Amino acid sequence: MPDPRTILLAGLLSGGGAMAWTLFEFAMGWHNQNLDVGEKTGFVAIIFPVIAIVWALRRSRQAAGGQVTWRSAFTSGLGVSAISAAIGLAFFAAYYTIINPGFVTAMQARGAAVDVPSQLAAVVIGSFVVGMAITAVATLVLRKGGRRP
């Protein structure tokens, strides 16, 4: 069974890291003046859930004596993704309405069919889809490695 504290810390790393990266992009002007740069750099944020989920799965494997089961991996990945999604939902609701309310308008001016509710839904759905994909790949790699001395 995954350690709840590890899941919490990994979820905070995942969601908090993505939040920090978004604020960095905003500070650099990549969400306002240089939207074309922001379209490319936004993918850097994937590093945070990758690191968080792999770390949580490795900790889970260590706690289980060197083995990771699909059930414990799925539980860990789902927990990390849920915490990350909650952080993302709260942060991006504030980001789109308080921190950078012109972002969605700027995206719409570029022809993107976006609005705040659809962006928030994408944050939550994306957290789970990406998190489960990362979990599946990381679990395959960790299981293939077998027991480590």
N, C-alpha and C positions, 0 to 999 in steps of 0.2 A: 504494500500500500504506500502510495506517495506521501511524503511528509508535507503536511499542510503549510508549515512555515516556508519550506522550499518553494512550494507553489505560489505562495503569496509574494515572496521576494522576487521570484522570476516574473510574475505578472506585473509587479511594480517596475522592474527593469524594462520589460517589454513596452508597457504603456508609457512609462515615464521617459524612456529613451526616445520613443517616437514623438512625444510631446516636446521634449527638448530640441530635437532635430527640427521640428516644424517652427519652433520659436527662433532657432538659428536661421532658418531659411527666410523667415519674416524679417529678421533684423538685417539680413544681407540684401533685402529688397527683391528677393526671388518670388515673392507672392504679390508683388505690386508692380514695380517698374520693369522687372525682368522676368515676366511670367514664363517665357520660353526656357530660361535656365531652371526655374522651379519645376517645370514639367519633367525635366531629366533628373534633377537631384532628389526629388521626392522618393525615388526608388532606393536611396541609401538607407532610408528608415527600416527597410526589411532586415537589416543587420540586428536590430534590437530583439525582435521575436526569435530570430535564429539563435542568437547567443542565449537568450533566456530559456528557450525550450530545450536546447541541447544540454545546457547546464542542469536543468531540472531532471531531464532523463538520465544523465550521468549520475546525479545524486541518487536517483531512484534505483539505478542499477547497482550502485555501491551498497546501498542499504539492503538490497536483496541478495547480497553475496555474489555479485558479478553477473547476474542475469536480469534482463528486463523483459517483462511480459507485455503482450499487446494491450492487455487490460490496464496495467499500471501506466503504460505509456499513453494510452488514450485518456485516462483519467488526468494524468499530469498535463498533457497538451490542452485538454479541454479547460482545466482549471486556470492555467496560465492565460489562455485565450480569453476566457471570461473576464478575468481581472483586467487584462489589457483592453478589452472591448469597453468595459465600464469606464476606465480612465479615458479612453479615446472619445467615448460619447460625451462625457462631462467636459473634457477639454475642448473638443471641436465645437460643441454647442456654444461655449464661451468665445472660442476663436472666431467663429463665423458671425457672431452677434455683437461682441464687445471689442475683442482685440483687433480684428481685421474685418469689419463688416463690409468693406468694399471688395473683398476677394471673390465672393460668388458673383457679384455684379461684373467684375472684371472678366471672370471666366465666361459669363453669359455674353458679354460684348465680343468675345473671341469666337462666339458661335457654339459654345458648349451648352448642352441642354441640362443644366444643373440648377438646383435650388437647395436651400438649407436642409429640409427634411430628407431629400434623396442623398445628400452628402453624408448626413449622419447615419442613415441606413447603410450606406456603403462602408462606413467606418466599422460598424458593428458586424456586418456580414463578412467584410474583408478580414477582420480580426479572426473570426472563426474559420473561414475557408483557408486562409494563409496559415494559421496556426495548426490546423489539422494536416495540411500538406507538409509542413515542416516536421510535424510529429511523425508522420508516416515515413518520410525519408530518413530522419534521424534514427528512428527505431530500427529500420532496416540496417543501417550502418552499424549501430550499436549491437544489434543481435548478431550480425555477421562477424563482428570482432570477438564474440564469445567471451569466455573468462579471461580476465587480465590478471597477471601476477601482481 
